[in-house]
Every structure is written in structure tokens, then in C-alpha cells.
Amino acid sequence: MLASIFIVQGLDTVLHPDRKVAAAEPVVRPLAERVSFLPDDVETSVRLSGAVQVVAGSLLAIGRFPRLSALAIAVDLVPTTYAGHRFWETNDKQERMQQRIHFLKNLSILGGLLIAAGDTAGNPSLAWRGRHAVDSAKHDAKLVAKSAKAQAKTAKVAAKTAKASAKTGAKSAKTGAKTGAVAGAVAGRLSSMLPVG
């Protein structure tokens, strides 16, 4: 729906540029001096504007490159509105009111085009994706750091446990050796006391 006015008006502008040349001249000439790729000829510039509206409007209508199409139309709409609806220059009250209405209508449409140019159809924008990637990388780095810290702690606990086990094992061996020596001594005494027979 947003594209329909641009397709119809753009086609009319391409076919009948003479209707808009007089209004466009005060805007096209200074603009052509500042922007090198714009043609100096007002009629050619008017036709070019109409062609942009038809092509971008058609692409917007069928959903192909909608953001780029809406942006192209928005860029084209600014000088078109300024050239075509200069209500502040009109002395006739009725004409001034009509031109102001058209100016405000175009301003409203420009707002819709800017919304369409920024609409990602539910997909995240490149800026959001970039911020999300940075946040995700930071989050992953924190997890790696926490994991490394936890592993170091676990290794420290395991080393303490191994040291304690080694101490316990050494004590057990010492105790076992003492017990064996005492048992050997007791057995030796007992055997010396018993008659051989």
C-alpha cells in the first residue's frame, strides 16, 4: 500500500515530466551543482526521480529489497516534496492550504518509509548482531575463566587429598612395620619358651 502512490506518480512523472519541470527547477539546479552525479537538465532529473519511484516502489510492493527500496524512495521524496509543495510561497489561501496538506501528507509518508527502511522483518539488525556477538564473547570468556578457576581449585584439592593419602599410607606402613616387629619379637620369645619336641 505504501508503494502504490510512488508507482503511479512515478510512472506519470516518467511519461509526462513537463508537468513537474517548472516546480522542480528551483530545487534541481542548486542540487545538481552540489551533487556531481545528478544531471544538469531539469527534465532528465525529473524523469530520473520518477524512474526511481517506479522501480523502488515496485520492489517495495513485491517485497524485494524492501529496506533499500524504502530508503531510495525516502531520499527521492525529500527534494520532490520541497520542490512540489512549497506552500509558504503561495499567496492564495486555498492554494496554500492544499499545498500544506500535500506537504504534510508527504512528510507522513516519509515517516512510514523511514520505518520501512529500518524494519528488519523480525530479523535482528547488523548493529544488534554486532552487540550480541560482543556480549556473547564476553560471556564465553567469563565462563572459560570460571571453568579454569574451578579446575585449578579441584586440582589443588586433589593434590591435598593425595598428600593426605600419602601421609596416611606412610603412617600405616610405619605402624604396620612396628606391629610386625612386635609380633616377630613376641613370636620369637614364645618359640624360645616352648619345649622343643
Stockholm file with secondary structure:
# STOCKHOLM 1.0

chainA/1-197         MLASIFIVQGLDTVLHPDRKVAAAEPVVRPLAERVSFLPDDVETSVRLSGAVQVVAGSLLAIGRFPRLSALAIAVDLVPTTYAGHRFWETNDKQERMQQRIHFLKNLSILGGLLIAAGDTAGNPSLAWRGRHAVDSAKHDAKLVAKSAKAQAKTAKVAAKTAKASAKTGAKSAKTGAKTGAVAGAVAGRLSSMLPVG
#=GR chainA/1-197 SS CTTHHHHHHHHHHHHCTHHHHHHHHHHHHHHHHHCTTSCSCHHHHHHHHHHHHHHHHHHHHHTSSHHHHHHHHHHHHHHHHHHHCCGGGCCSHHHHHHHHHHHHHHHHHHHHHHHHHHCCTTSCCHHHHHHHHHHHHHHHHHHHHHHHHHHHHHHHHHHHHHHHHHHHHHHHHHHHHHHHHHHHHHHHHHHHHSCCC
#=GC SS_cons         CTTHHHHHHHHHHHHCTHHHHHHHHHHHHHHHHHCTTSCSCHHHHHHHHHHHHHHHHHHHHHTSSHHHHHHHHHHHHHHHHHHHCCGGGCCSHHHHHHHHHHHHHHHHHHHHHHHHHHCCTTSCCHHHHHHHHHHHHHHHHHHHHHHHHHHHHHHHHHHHHHHHHHHHHHHHHHHHHHHHHHHHHHHHHHHHHSCCC
//
